[in-house]
């Protein structure tokens, strides 16, 4: 029995797209309003892993797929790094004051 249909369910794709955009937004805030644009670029690049078309492209070209557990760990790392270490809420306040 093939278990890949469960991985590409519409709900899983929706969650992946949603977190991809959230992580990309976190990266953009860190690039333009943070004191470390390199960190923002790093988070933005990690966010690309969550977009289903890119995941499909990587799997088609290399034959490698990113396991769901790896994506969960990566998502937790991005949230921890952005909120804890990256002081995301302070940067969002700075961004809102700057607009």
N, C-alpha and C positions, 0 to 999 in steps of 0.2 A: 504494500500500500504506500503510495506516494504522499508525503506530508507537506509538499510545497504549496498546495492549494490553500492550506491554512495560513501560511506565511504571507500570501498575497491577497488576503481578504480585503474587501473594501474598507472595513473598520481599521485594519492594520495600516493600510495605505493612508487613510485620513489622519491617523495619529502620527504617522511618520512625516507627512507633509506639515502638519501643525507644529510638531516639535522642530522640524527643519527651519520653518520660518521664525519660530521663537529664538532658536539658537543663532540664526543669521542676524536677527535684530539685536541680540545681545552682543554679537561680534561688531556690528555697525556702531552701536553706542560706545563700545570700547575703542574702536578705531578713531572716531571723531570727537568724543568727549572725554576720553580717558587719558591717563598719563603714559599709557603703554600701547601704542598702535600695533605693535608686534603681537601682543596678546589678543587683540581684537581680530587680527588677520588669522591667527591660529584658531580661534573659536569659529570664525567664519568658514575656514576650510574644513574643520570638523563637522560643521553643520551640513555640509554637502552630502555626508554619508546618509543622511536621513531622507533625502529626496529620491523617491522610487525610480524615476527615469535614470538617474546617475547610477543607482545601485544595479539596475538592469544592464546599463551600458558596461559597467565594470565586469559583471558576471558574463556577459556575452563576449567581451574582448579577452578576459583573462581566465575565465572559468571559476573564479573565486567569488564566493558569496559571503556577505557579512551576516553572521549568525545573530538572531534576535537578542540573545543574552549579551553579546558584545555591544549592540546598540543601546541596551538598557544601561550597561555600565558606563558607556560613553555619555549618555544623557545625564546620568547622575554626576559624572565628573564635570560636565559643562555647567550644570546648575551649581554644584559646589564651588567650582572655580569662579563663576561669575558673581554669585551672591556672597560667598564667604571671603574669598581672597580678592576678587576683583571689585568689591564694593559697588555692586551694580546699582543699588538704590541711590547712593550718593551721586553717581554719574547721571542717573535719570533726572534727579533734582537739578543738577547742573545743566543738563540738556534743556529742561523745561524753562529754566531761568534765562537761558541763552536765546530761546525762540522768542 
